[in-house]
Amino acid sequence: MNGPTDMLPNRPVFDEEHALLRDSVRRFAAAKIAPHFQDWEKAGIIDRALWPAAGQAGLLCPQVPEQYGGIGGDFRHNAVIIEELAYSGFAGPATDFSVHNDVCCGYLLSYGTEEQKKKWLPRLVSGQTVCAIAMTEPGTGSDLQGIRTRAVRQGDEYVISGQKTFISNGQTCDLVIAVTRTNPDGGSRGMSLILVEADRAGFRHGRNLDKLGHLSSDTSELFFDQVRVPVSNLLGPEGGAMAALMSELPQERLTIALHSIASAQKAFDITKAYVQERKAFGQPIGTFQNTRFRLADLKSDLAVGWAFVDQCLSQHVRGELTTYAASTAKLWVTEMHGRLIDQCLQFFGGYGFMREYEICRLFADARVLRIYGGTSEIMRELISRSL
């Protein structure tokens, strides 16, 4: 199975260690995901057994230091896993792992107490615990300041009540990082992050939502009905959620750009192969000038996208990635991906509309990338503030 680096050699952001990890991810995808993927797509959820298998293969939270059970890598290791799983076409597992690895783990590393890190990070690395982050609520969308989920302190406990929706890993999660309002009059400074174990009384997994794409990624509603957790479950300072979110969201948006560019590359590669085989008027459609010129445009877009994503990745590893750059990467790459996948599907004609063709699934899976992690419109707003 080929991957992004085969198509784009000489990416100086990576070294030999990352090349070995790529091979490991490809073998894992071929052995542990490919044989079961269609069944998981129909079921709307991946098999729970995949998580400890991924942990054993070193594919979960590679940035965790060795003292907490990780391999002590940097975010380039995460990027390799994101790219290879996205390029494989297995969007569901790619998304679920990314939420766990690249989003949730980051909050624990950055804001967790020593006790919280010792308790949870080894479990995240092994796959014993699956983590989700609960931001979005019905009616709020990208407006995080509009959240209504309340966490009221009573003695040494918080009592949490509210509802979340569109939560990746929502059916599978054992641990939830919940964005709550601890001060109803505090505005953006009245929100806090609180760890909620899924076995707490009053916590309930809602229905697994029926989606356009990413079918094997469980995406759910979550309900908090007077859920009591100890004050020690507070992640970071009380009232510090918005600052934490603003600090961690650039990484999340970079992960989406990485996922998007690798998925776009996969769509381009299978389309390039298809137009060399499919014939019309007695010759391969890839020989027509219209086909060649459109593919040339798409290849140019991909080259620009990869260059900028690699630049952002290098900045992030150095601790220099800005909200502006991450928002630009997510906006440009996901919008380009949308244009590219639409054109690629067009080359398949009627077959492109059939789910038995991979291009159809890639088309459906691509659409959400312009929405989650902050919509394209929110990215434009964030970028405009830097002008």
Buried (B, 14 or more C-beta within 10 A) or exposed (E): EEBBBEBBEEBEBBEEEBEEBBEBBBEBBEEBBBEBBEEBBEBBBBBEEBBEBBBEBBBBBBBBEEEBBBBEBBBBBBBBBBBBBBBBBBBBBBBBBBBBBBBBBBBBBEBBEEEBBEBBBBBBBBBBBBBBBBBBBEEBBBEBEEBBBBBBEEEEBBBBBBBBBBBBBBBBBBBBBBBBBBBEEBEEBBBBBBBBBBEBEBBBBBEBBEBEBBBBBBBBBBBBEEBBBEEEBBBBEBBBBBBBBEBBBBBBBBBBBBBBBBBBBBBBBBBBEBBEEBEEEEEBBBEBEEBEEBBEEBBEBBEEBBEBBBBBBBBBBEEEBEBBBBBBBBBBBBBBBBEBBEBBBEBBEEBBEEEEBBBBBBBBBBBBBBBBBBBBEBBEEBBEEEE
